[in-house]
Amino acid sequence: SLNFTVKALVADNFFNVDADGVLTVKRGVTLPSHIVLPANAKKIAEEAFFKNKNITSVDFKNVEEIGKNAFQGCTNLTTITMTRVKVIGQRAFDITKIKVIDLPSTIERIEDGAFNIRPGVNKLNGELIKVTCRATTPPILGANVFSTGQSESTVLYVPAGSIDTYVSNWNREITRNFQGLISNGYKPLPIQ
């Protein structure tokens, strides 16, 4: 007969969530590469995961707001899963390796440089190639939200009935950072 002990990694081993649902990382912990945030976390504090090199993916569960610089400098972060996020703070995902972004229908505002993923800025950066925004009403954007370094392949997908509204509301962002839409007259593509 074999005796062994199984230990499970529980989110609360890594995080503190205050009464308002604001999540911070406990001091001195080593985070796993795949992060699943606790269900009671509603907001990620500013700089909560700043420059954490261990993280490769994050499941935001019930999070509605991601604070300023929350994942800035997480140079191994490639995958994010958002289902309820409403607000993404300034430079929240600056200097990461995220290539595909799928924004939920709940998204309302994305602040300056939130996805500043430009290969030329830092050799550690990835290259953003696809953004899907599921909101029928385009979220309010700050400046240079999707800085792609003029990537020729970056494309944007939005709900079919909202294409013209996105063109009108996001015109500067689209013509500046979605060069993969040139052949389509800078019109976003319909979500399929």
PABALO-899949 format. One record per residue: x, y, z of N, C-alpha, C, O in turn. Coordinates in steps of 0.05 Angstrom, whole numbers, padded with zeros to 5 digits, always signed. Last residue first. Layout:
BEGIN
XYZXYZXYZXYZ/...
end
This chain:
BEGIN
-00347+00713-00736-00360+00689-00748-00364+00668-00728-00374+00646-00734/-00352+00782-00738-00346+00759-00721-00361+00735-00734-00384+00737-00741/-00331+00818-00796-00352+00808-00778-00343+00784-00763-00329+00766-00773/-00276+00865-00793-00288+00841-00804-00310+00831-00785-00308+00835-00761/-00272+00937-00801-00269+00912-00785-00284+00889-00799-00303+00893-00814/-00243+00971-00855-00268+00963-00842-00263+00937-00826-00251+00918-00836/-00202+00989-00887-00201+00994-00858-00228+00989-00844-00234+01001-00824/-00210+00967-00936-00217+00995-00932-00218+01003-00903-00233+01020-00895/-00188+00917-00938-00217+00918-00933-00226+00947-00929-00248+00952-00919/-00134+00924-00941-00148+00914-00965-00178+00914-00963-00192+00911-00982/-00125+00940-00887-00121+00959-00909-00137+00949-00934-00151+00965-00946/-00125+00909-00842-00151+00916-00853-00149+00934-00878-00169+00943-00889/-00076+00904-00820-00086+00880-00834-00114+00885-00847-00124+00868-00860/-00068+00948-00790-00059+00949-00818-00068+00925-00834-00068+00925-00859/-00089+00975-00743-00100+00951-00755-00094+00951-00785-00111+00952-00801/-00071+01025-00723-00061+01000-00711-00072+00974-00723-00064+00952-00714/-00093+01069-00752-00066+01070-00741-00055+01042-00734-00031+01037-00738/-00145+01057-00766-00126+01064-00787-00097+01065-00777-00079+01062-00794/-00165+01046-00713-00166+01026-00734-00145+01032-00756-00129+01015-00764/-00159+01094-00685-00147+01070-00675-00144+01049-00697-00124+01035-00700/-00191+01129-00717-00162+01134-00713-00148+01109-00704-00126+01103-00714/-00243+01102-00713-00229+01108-00739-00199+01111-00735-00184+01098-00749/-00280+01086-00676-00253+01077-00673-00235+01084-00696-00213+01072-00699/-00331+01106-00693-00321+01111-00666-00291+01105-00662-00278+01118-00645/-00336+01088-00748-00340+01116-00740-00327+01123-00713-00313+01143-00710/-00325+01034-00744-00310+01050-00763-00312+01080-00755-00292+01094-00755/-00365+01019-00707-00337+01016-00700-00320+01034-00718-00301+01047-00709/-00410+01029-00740-00407+01043-00715-00378+01042-00705-00367+01062-00696/-00402+00991-00781-00401+01019-00787-00398+01037-00762-00384+01057-00763/-00407+00941-00750-00383+00949-00765-00381+00978-00770-00360+00991-00765/-00450+00920-00725-00437+00943-00712-00413+00953-00727-00399+00971-00718/-00470+00873-00745-00487+00896-00745-00475+00921-00734-00488+00942-00734/-00427+00837-00734-00433+00845-00761-00450+00870-00763-00446+00887-00780/-00382+00852-00680-00408+00842-00689-00416+00853-00716-00412+00877-00721/-00312+00848-00704-00334+00860-00687-00360+00848-00696-00362+00835-00717/-00242+00841-00709-00269+00829-00713-00288+00841-00694-00283+00844-00670/-00183+00865-00738-00204+00869-00718-00230+00857-00727-00239+00860-00750/-00113+00848-00748-00141+00851-00757-00160+00854-00733-00153+00846-00710/-00047+00856-00767-00066+00858-00746-00094+00864-00756-00098+00883-00772/-00006+00855-00806-00025+00832-00805-00047+00835-00784-00065+00818-00782/+00031+00894-00804+00016+00891-00829-00006+00870-00827-00022+00868-00846/+00040+00935-00749+00040+00908-00759+00022+00906-00783-00001+00916-00782/+00052+00984-00723+00046+00983-00752+00047+00955-00764+00055+00952-00787/+00055+00973-00669+00080+00978-00684+00076+00976-00714+00094+00967-00728/+00009+00968-00642+00019+00944-00655+00045+00949-00670+00056+00930-00682/-00030+00988-00592-00005+00996-00606+00008+00971-00616+00018+00954-00601/-00087+00996-00578-00076+00972-00590-00051+00979-00605-00050+00976-00630/-00093+01048-00558-00100+01025-00541-00087+01000-00551-00076+00984-00536/-00081+01104-00569-00063+01082-00576-00068+01057-00559-00049+01046-00548/-00120+01133-00518-00102+01136-00540-00085+01111-00544-00076+01099-00525/-00182+01100-00501-00162+01120-00496-00144+01122-00521-00152+01114-00542/-00249+01088-00522-00221+01082-00523-00204+01106-00515-00211+01129-00520/-00309+01057-00504-00294+01082-00505-00265+01075-00504-00256+01059-00488/-00332+01002-00545-00323+01014-00520-00309+01040-00525-00299+01046-00546/-00388+01001-00589-00359+01002-00586-00351+01015-00559-00362+01036-00552/-00440+00958-00578-00433+00986-00576-00403+00988-00572-00393+00977-00552/-00432+00903-00577-00447+00915-00600-00443+00945-00601-00443+00957-00622/-00372+00870-00561-00392+00890-00553-00406+00902-00578-00392+00909-00597/-00331+00837-00577-00358+00826-00578-00380+00846-00571-00404+00840-00573/-00275+00842-00614-00290+00857-00594-00320+00850-00597-00332+00856-00618/-00215+00812-00625-00244+00809-00628-00257+00824-00606-00251+00821-00583/-00154+00819-00658-00171+00830-00636-00200+00825-00643-00209+00832-00665/-00093+00791-00676-00122+00790-00678-00135+00801-00653-00128+00794-00631/-00038+00801-00668-00048+00795-00695-00078+00795-00698-00088+00799-00720/+00016+00829-00636-00013+00827-00636-00023+00822-00664-00017+00838-00682/+00073+00798-00621+00061+00814-00643+00031+00809-00643+00022+00787-00648/+00111+00806-00561+00100+00790-00582+00090+00809-00604+00098+00832-00606/+00172+00830-00532+00144+00832-00539+00136+00813-00561+00152+00805-00577/+00226+00830-00526+00211+00809-00512+00182+00809-00520+00168+00789-00515/+00246+00874-00551+00249+00849-00565+00234+00826-00551+00231+00805-00563/+00207+00930-00551+00222+00912-00533+00223+00885-00547+00202+00873-00554/+00188+00959-00594+00193+00972-00569+00211+00955-00551+00229+00965-00538/+00175+00926-00638+00198+00944-00639+00206+00957-00613+00229+00966-00610/+00128+00899-00625+00153+00884-00626+00178+00902-00626+00198+00895-00615/+00081+00922-00580+00096+00930-00604+00123+00915-00605+00139+00919-00587/+00029+00928-00549+00044+00903-00555+00059+00909-00582+00049+00901-00603/-00007+00954-00508+00016+00965-00521+00035+00942-00527+00055+00938-00513/-00062+00955-00490-00050+00932-00504-00027+00943-00521-00028+00941-00545/-00070+01005-00467-00076+00981-00452-00063+00956-00463-00054+00938-00449/-00061+01058-00483-00039+01039-00485-00044+01012-00471-00025+00998-00464/-00114+01085-00445-00089+01090-00461-00069+01067-00459-00062+01057-00438/-00170+01039-00433-00154+01063-00429-00127+01063-00445-00120+01042-00457/-00232+01022-00452-00205+01012-00452-00187+01036-00453-00189+01053-00471/-00299+01007-00432-00277+01026-00434-00250+01013-00434-00245+00994-00418/-00334+00963-00435-00345+00991-00438-00323+01011-00443-00327+01031-00457/-00350+00895-00446-00329+00916-00446-00341+00943-00452-00356+00946-00471/-00386+00853-00451-00390+00872-00429-00370+00895-00429-00374+00914-00413/-00371+00819-00490-00393+00837-00497-00397+00858-00475-00410+00878-00480/-00298+00814-00484-00326+00805-00480-00346+00827-00488-00339+00850-00492/-00245+00807-00531-00259+00824-00511-00288+00817-00509-00301+00813-00529/-00193+00772-00543-00221+00768-00546-00235+00783-00524-00237+00774-00501/-00132+00775-00576-00148+00787-00555-00177+00783-00561-00186+00789-00584/-00070+00746-00589-00099+00745-00595-00114+00756-00571-00110+00746-00549/-00020+00753-00569-00024+00755-00598-00053+00757-00606-00059+00768-00627/+00018+00776-00516-00009+00769-00524-00011+00774-00555-00005+00795-00564/+00065+00784-00488+00066+00769-00513+00039+00761-00523+00036+00740-00537/+00075+00852-00463+00068+00824-00460+00071+00810-00487+00079+00823-00506/+00076+00910-00455+00099+00893-00456+00093+00864-00447+00103+00854-00427/+00015+00923-00423+00038+00934-00437+00062+00915-00434+00067+00904-00412/-00035+00915-00402-00022+00892-00414+00002+00902-00431+00009+00889-00451/-00049+00965-00380-00053+00941-00365-00038+00917-00376-00029+00900-00360/-00045+01019-00396-00022+01001-00399-00024+00975-00383-00004+00964-00375/-00103+01036-00360-00080+01045-00375-00056+01026-00373-00048+01018-00352/-00152+00983-00352-00137+01006-00345-00113+01012-00363-00105+00995-00379/-00213+00964-00376-00185+00956-00376-00168+00981-00373-00170+01000-00390/-00278+00947-00356-00258+00968-00358-00230+00956-00357-00223+00939-00340/-00307+00899-00357-00320+00924-00367-00299+00946-00373-00302+00961-00392/-00307+00829-00361-00291+00854-00358-00306+00877-00371-00315+00875-00394/-00327+00778-00364-00344+00799-00352-00330+00826-00350-00342+00845-00338/-00291+00745-00389-00319+00741-00394-00337+00763-00385-00359+00768-00395/-00227+00732-00415-00244+00752-00402-00273+00746-00409-00280+00743-00432/-00166+00705-00414-00194+00698-00418-00211+00716-00401-00209+00716-00377/-00103+00709-00448-00122+00720-00428-00150+00712-00435-00158+00712-00458/-00037+00689-00460-00066+00682-00463-00082+00695-00440-00075+00692-00417/+00016+00704-00451+00007+00700-00479-00023+00697-00482-00034+00703-00503/+00067+00728-00413+00038+00727-00415+00029+00726-00444+00034+00744-00459/+00120+00738-00407+00113+00711-00416+00082+00708-00419+00073+00686-00426/+00125+00790-00387+00136+00784-00414+00130+00756-00424+00136+00750-00447/+00095+00833-00358+00092+00804-00355+00099+00792-00382+00082+00785-00398/+00093+00888-00365+00119+00875-00362+00118+00845-00356+00138+00833-00350/+00031+00897-00333+00053+00909-00348+00079+00894-00343+00086+00889-00320/-00014+00883-00309+00002+00861-00320+00025+00872-00337+00037+00857-00353/-00033+00933-00289-00037+00908-00274-00019+00885-00283-00009+00870-00267/-00032+00986-00305-00007+00971-00304-00009+00944-00291+00012+00933-00282/-00094+00998-00274-00071+01009-00289-00046+00992-00284-00040+00985-00261/-00139+00940-00266-00126+00965-00259-00102+00973-00277-00091+00956-00292/-00196+00917-00293-00167+00911-00292-00153+00937-00288-00154+00955-00306/-00260+00897-00274-00242+00919-00279-00213+00910-00274-00207+00897-00254/-00288+00851-00266-00300+00871-00282-00282+00894-00290-00286+00908-00309/-00280+00781-00257-00268+00808-00256-00281+00827-00275-00286+00820-00299/-00296+00729-00256-00316+00749-00251-00305+00778-00250-00320+00796-00243/-00246+00703-00295-00271+00695-00282-00291+00718-00280-00302+00727-00301/-00197+00710-00321-00207+00732-00304-00233+00726-00290-00243+00742-00274/-00143+00672-00327-00172+00670-00330-00184+00689-00310-00182+00686-00286/-00081+00678-00359-00099+00687-00337-00128+00684-00345-00136+00692-00367/-00015+00652-00372-00044+00655-00379-00059+00664-00354-00052+00657-00331/+00037+00658-00354+00033+00654-00383+00003+00657-00391-00002+00664-00414/+00078+00684-00304+00051+00682-00314+00051+00679-00345+00063+00694-00359/+00131+00695-00288+00120+00667-00287+00094+00664-00302+00089+00642-00312/+00145+00748-00286+00154+00733-00309+00143+00704-00309+00146+00691-00330/+00114+00806-00270+00116+00778-00262+00122+00761-00286+00106+00759-00305/+00108+00862-00277+00133+00849-00284+00136+00820-00273+00159+00811-00268/+00052+00866-00236+00073+00881-00250+00099+00865-00252+00111+00857-00232/+00005+00850-00215+00022+00829-00226+00046+00841-00240+00060+00827-00256/-00016+00900-00196-00018+00875-00180+00001+00853-00189+00012+00839-00172/-00019+00952-00216+00007+00939-00214+00007+00913-00199+00028+00904-00189/-00081+00963-00184-00060+00973-00201-00034+00959-00195-00027+00953-00172/-00122+00903-00174-00109+00927-00165-00087+00936-00185-00076+00920-00200/-00177+00881-00208-00149+00875-00204-00136+00902-00197-00138+00922-00211/-00242+00867-00183-00223+00886-00194-00195+00877-00188-00189+00868-00166/-00268+00823-00163-00283+00840-00182-00264+00860-00196-00271+00870-00218/-00264+00760-00136-00248+00783-00146-00264+00798-00167-00271+00786-00188/-00292+00715-00124-00300+00739-00110-00283+00764-00118-00289+00786-00108/-00267+00673-00152-00293+00682-00161-00302+00709-00148-00317+00723-00160/-00196+00683-00164-00218+00675-00147-00245+00687-00156-00245+00710-00167/-00166+00668-00228-00172+00686-00206-00196+00677-00190-00215+00664-00200/-00118+00626-00247-00147+00628-00247-00155+00645-00223-00149+00637-00200/-00059+00626-00284-00074+00638-00262-00104+00637-00267-00113+00646-00287/-00005+00588-00299-00033+00592-00306-00048+00602-00282-00049+00589-00261/+00044+00588-00271+00043+00600-00298+00014+00606-00306+00009+00626-00320/+00038+00609-00201+00040+00589-00223+00038+00602-00250+00031+00626-00251/+00078+00654-00162+00054+00647-00176+00058+00626-00197+00080+00624-00209/+00104+00654-00100+00111+00648-00128+00086+00639-00142+00075+00618-00136/+00098+00706-00051+00089+00681-00064+00100+00679-00092+00106+00699-00105/+00113+00755-00028+00130+00732-00025+00121+00706-00038+00134+00686-00035/+00048+00781-00014+00077+00785-00016+00091+00758-00012+00084+00741+00004/-00008+00766-00055+00005+00764-00029+00035+00767-00033+00046+00757-00052/-00037+00812-00099-00021+00788-00097-00008+00789-00069+00003+00809-00061/-00106+00834-00096-00077+00839-00095-00063+00813-00092-00075+00793-00083/-00170+00853-00117-00150+00832-00114-00122+00843-00115-00115+00860-00132/-00229+00878-00090-00204+00886-00103-00182+00865-00096-00177+00859-00073/-00278+00872-00066-00272+00854-00088-00246+00861-00102-00241+00850-00124/-00287+00900-00021-00297+00912-00046-00291+00895-00070-00297+00902-00093/-00260+00871+00017-00289+00871+00019-00302+00883-00007-00325+00877-00013/-00204+00842-00020-00216+00858+00001-00246+00857-00001-00258+00845-00019/-00166+00787-00028-00188+00801-00041-00203+00815-00018-00213+00803+00001/-00101+00764-00041-00119+00776-00021-00141+00790-00037-00135+00804-00057/-00072+00703-00067-00085+00729-00069-00099+00737-00044-00107+00721-00027/-00051+00652-00060-00035+00672-00074-00046+00700-00072-00031+00719-00075/-00086+00619-00036-00058+00616-00027-00041+00639-00039-00019+00645-00029/-00133+00626-00063-00129+00642-00038-00101+00639-00027-00093+00655-00010/-00130+00588-00104-00125+00616-00110-00119+00632-00084-00103+00650-00085/-00095+00530-00088-00120+00544-00085-00114+00574-00088-00094+00584-00077/-00068+00472-00110-00063+00501-00109-00090+00515-00109-00106+00513-00128/-00069+00415-00069-00081+00430-00091-00073+00459-00088-00072+00470-00065/-00033+00357-00054-00038+00386-00047-00048+00400-00072-00037+00397-00093/-00038+00294-00029-00043+00310-00052-00048+00339-00043-00066+00343-00026/+00005+00246-00003-00012+00269+00003-00014+00285-00023+00006+00290-00037/+00005+00174+00004+00014+00199-00007-00005+00221-00001-00029+00216+00006/+00023+00107+00011+00011+00131+00025+00022+00156+00011+00047+00158+00008/+00009+00044-00016+00024+00070-00018+00008+00091-00003-00016+00093-00004/+00017-00023+00000+00000+00000+00000+00018+00025+00000+00038+00026+00014/
end
